[in-house]
């Protein structure tokens, strides 16, 4: 059988995609706060999430109760242009009333990336898991920093781990499958015709296990949000 999310929601264009996801996050965040006084969200990197974060700053989020984590990070300084934290700061944190103590970046200032990953795993240990994890898909089927043919795919004894991605020549730190899959909800955000081939391969073909994103199977709900360009 082909891989299928619990929900597949297709927007007419990129603008509608961002609006739909932003509104859904606001509604879900408020329901989580109503139930247990807090909303834990893991942010994704990339251009499409950047637009989403900008949209959220104009929405009635329960900011006081939101705690922000990161699905993955590059081993660069937090003010580096390639940093997922830096992108989130520019587009979201600097424009919304978020307490500094509610922002939990992945540390990247260690001599050894594995040491930083261990520190982040300890931070995640004290959470009750994520209410929501935002993810994307690369053209090779990776998600977060879970790349094909990397050791992190088999990591089951830690919430986060470091991995060296040979084709990028770089270290990354990422949440692992066991932690992601404890989440109450995962949203895969996919935009643009550049993702059409990988989306088709995952949704419409057999034997898709070589794509890391297909191992994301949360205890809660898995939702794919796409625009028409990504799925036609």
Number of C-alpha atoms within 10 A of each C-alpha: 9 13 15 14 17 11 12 13 15 18 19 11 15 19 12 14 22 26 16 16 20 22 16 11 18 16 14 17 24 19 15 18 16 12 10 9 14 19 23 22 23 23 22 27 23 14 10 17 22 21 17 20 22 19 17 22 18 11 14 11 20 20 19 14 19 21 19 20 22 25 25 29 26 23 22 18 14 20 13 13 11 16 20 24 29 18 22 22 18 14 20 20 20 11 14 16 13 18 13 10 8 15 16 16 21 26 21 23 13 12 8 12 21 18 16 21 27 18 18 25 20 14 16 19 14 8 9 10 19 22 19 25 25 21 26 21 19 18 13 15 22 18 25 25 26 27 23 17 13 15 14 22 17 12 16 13 10 18 22 31 28 26 21 17 18 11 7 8 8 12 18 23 29 25 28 26 23 19 20 28 22 20 23 16 21 27 20 20 21 27 24 15 14 14 19 17 14 18 21 13 16 20 16 13 12 11 11 18 13 15 22 23 24 18 18 19 19 18 13 15 17 23 18 19 21 26 22 18 18 22 19 10
